[in-house]
Amino acid sequence: MALDSTTTITFLGVQVWDEGTEEHFVRTGNSSAVRTMLCAWEDRVTIINQIRGGGEEVGGYYFYTPSVVYPDATFLPFDSVHVEGLPGENGLSVGPNGLVAYKYARLRITYKSLDYFDGVTNGTMSLDFATQTIGLPRSVPTYQFPDGTPLAPQDSPPIRVGIVTIVQTRKNLAALPTSLVQSLAGCVNLISFLGGSAGTVLFDGAHADRRLTTLGAENWDMTYKFLYLASGWNNLLQPSSKVSGSSAVGTFQQVARISGGQTMYQTADLSPLLD
């Protein structure tokens, strides 16, 4: 097949022949662009390996390379590439791996917007605001009537407090952090974390999704679930306690086991989950 010399360009250091571009911009959802080009069959792997990006672990250190973006709209990173083999003037032959050896490859490279900024932010976050029921102590009264008569502890209604579910997803991890997740699951934050003061954020578990890069290496998307409780996860309502500087009684106080002194939830630094 004859190639038009006027359409030849250099793409990622490789000579290609441009066959056109399609753009699709939308107000909601994903915008996209598609570039179509021809290259030598043996050059397709070079292009694919450069355009994909991804994470890898080298010498115990994690390195992440963002994917190539669409030149005229840099918020559109690489999404996929479709490869079509084309014979040359002399037909087909057999390549060194036993696959049919084409002379050219037609690449349809799709760029698509993501729900996070690749190379700038490391993933996505969602928040769910709700309430949670907390039972009151049955040993002593918590409420009283206007005349001062205590409400029997067994008649005390539960209270509802605000709780926030935080779902944080980290994209393209080079290794699955199994031991880290196992060691921190069920712990509350020892220091300030995701805007919550110490003791208010509980790590409620994780979910992993595996994908392979174009080089065959594993990358992982890790979705972490955290629960924020303003009163603190190791605190219970103590009806007899008083608010400092106020006549109000009944505050949330930290409790610990009589034997050993452990709190209800172990505390730990949760920040390595998002490093």
Buried (B, 14 or more C-beta within 10 A) or exposed (E): EEEEEEEEEEBBEBEBBBBEBEBEEEEEEEBBBBBBBBBBBEBBEBBBBBBBBBBBEEEEEEEBBBBBBBEEBEEBBBBEBEBEBEBBEEEEEEEEEEEEBBBBBBBBBBBBBBEBEBBEEBBBBEEEEEEEEBEBBEEEBBBEEEEEEBBEBEEBEEEEBEBBBBBBBBBBBBEBBEEBBEEBBEBBBBEEBBEBEBBBBBBBEBEEEEEEBBEEEBBBBBBBBBBBBEBBBBBBBBBEEEEEEEEEEBBBBEEEEEEEEEBEBEBBEBEEBBE
